[in-house]
Amino acid sequence: MKKCLEVVERDRRVISQASRLAYYPLVVSRAEGAKIWDADGNEYIDFLSGAAVTNIGHCHPEVVRAIESQAKRFIHNTLGYSYYELPVILAERLASLTPGGFRKRVAFGLSGSDANDGAIKLARSATGRQKIISYLGSYHGTTYGALTLSAASPHMKRGLGPLLPEVYHIPYPDCYRCPFGLEHPGCGLHCLGYMKELLRLLIPPDEVAALVLEPIQGDAGVIVPPQDFWVEVKRICEEHGILFIDEEVQTGFCRTGRWFAIEHWGVEPDAVLVAKPIASGLPMSAIISRSELMERWSAPAHLFTTEANPVSCAAAIATLEVMERERLHERAERVGGYVMKRLEELMGRFELIGEVRGRGLLIGVDLVKDRRTREPARAEALKVCWRAWERGLVMISFGRFGNVLRIAPPLTIGNEELERALGILEESIDDVTKGRVPDTVLREMSAW
Ligand SMILES: Cc1ncc(COP(=O)(O)O)c(C=O)c1O
């Protein structure tokens, strides 16, 4: 661990720690497929995918080839001032892959955060309304608009106000830890009733431009709404002319067993926001929306000098080709189903596991101190991650209470790697339940 510890030490002196949620001193020196090697030559299996980014695996050869060949042609062109074909090819692909049988246009950016800011700008300019509704527990990023939409932790906003005005937050349908203390389906979707009350008593619906939603909340700890939920929300939005903005930055591109997670509910959004896995890790985001909305936006409302970077576009086109050809949405669903089954078996062995939930290969393992009270077991989750890392598995914990193990490997992970990783996970949980991971490791972990 000599080299790793030395780099971490230097990092702590020179890099802003405002972007770091520390887990363990992993210093990446190489990655391929579902494997990572650290600076001291240790090998790991990847259950994190660089935060749901490397959906087709690290350094996929086709993506590497596309990057190399484009870098030799031209590395930069500002989309604002002249044309090139790559963003056009990519936009045509994105328009046909995203749900919604209507004419679409695409606006590019660089990060999931700026896609969220763009969505606010688009919604306000297209509707002439100002108010935006978002969900408690959501994470949308850290630019001012995205930060305002987010409600994942009060710490991320501390001292940064005033944030954007006219953004309202409502409870997300979390059926394991219901904010109203109710049980589904007996609750009759009380959280929907809350939204209706808000529109009746506090916010005039005809002043609301958009609802921005994660179809499955990711960083909140993989919260999957009940089956008819988004259908009903869409109906309410349509009734009042509120745009339904589907934020798929984490859930998009095959991760949940569909190309886009909203397809699990069969709802057509007015806009889809994507980033993370689109270019296998090169910076890129996109807003894909109805043409008639985009046509009401005036330039340069959403222009970035390095948007639709040619190398990122080439990487994105290659990434989408791999996803389509290998039908990775189907693979995610199949492999995810198997992983869920294995994790549910572990519930029989470990009381520490309160719930296993997710879709495809976006899975959360919710650790609890007591299955009856569902009290979150954050320290235990951190210790499991630490021990897993020591044994060769990269995994983090997240969630509203920081107690959910995040299972999100590359969708291309091989069977043997998967078995090894699940074995490490089981051993690590066993170690923690037997008190074999000391409290001292927690000192190093700022974490979620
Ligand atoms: C759902 C969701 N939206 C937006 C973001 C922000 O993306 P970025 O970090 O690329 O700005 C994230 C990042 O974790 C996310 O999970």
The ligand as an SDF file (V2000), in Angstrom:
LIG
                    3D

 16 16  0  0  0  0  0  0  0  0999 V2000
  -29.2180   11.0570  -10.6500 C   0  0  0  0  0  0  0  0  0  0  0  0
  -28.0370   11.9520  -10.7850 C   0  0  0  0  0  0  0  0  0  0  0  0
  -28.1880   13.1510  -11.3640 N   0  0  0  0  0  0  0  0  0  0  0  0
  -27.1550   13.9940  -11.5300 C   0  0  0  0  0  0  0  0  0  0  0  0
  -25.8930   13.6700  -11.0790 C   0  0  0  0  0  0  0  0  0  0  0  0
  -24.7790   14.6320  -11.2550 C   0  0  0  0  0  0  0  0  0  0  0  0
  -23.9580   14.2520  -12.3110 O   0  0  0  0  0  0  0  0  0  0  0  0
  -22.5090   14.8850  -12.4710 P   0  0  0  0  0  0  0  0  0  0  0  0
  -21.7260   14.4680  -11.2690 O   0  0  0  0  0  0  0  0  0  0  0  0
  -22.0140   14.3130  -13.7580 O   0  0  0  0  0  0  0  0  0  0  0  0
  -22.6590   16.3690  -12.5400 O   0  0  0  0  0  0  0  0  0  0  0  0
  -25.6830   12.4210  -10.4680 C   0  0  0  0  0  0  0  0  0  0  0  0
  -24.3500   12.0410   -9.9720 C   0  0  0  0  0  0  0  0  0  0  0  0
  -24.1850   11.1940   -9.1460 O   0  0  0  0  0  0  0  0  0  0  0  0
  -26.7830   11.5490  -10.3110 C   0  0  0  0  0  0  0  0  0  0  0  0
  -26.6490   10.3470   -9.7220 O   0  0  0  0  0  0  0  0  0  0  0  0
  1  2  1  0
  2  3  1  0
  2 15  2  0
  3  4  2  0
  4  5  1  0
  5  6  1  0
  5 12  2  0
  6  7  1  0
  7  8  1  0
  8  9  2  0
  8 10  1  0
  8 11  1  0
 12 13  1  0
 12 15  1  0
 13 14  2  0
 15 16  1  0
M  END
$$$$
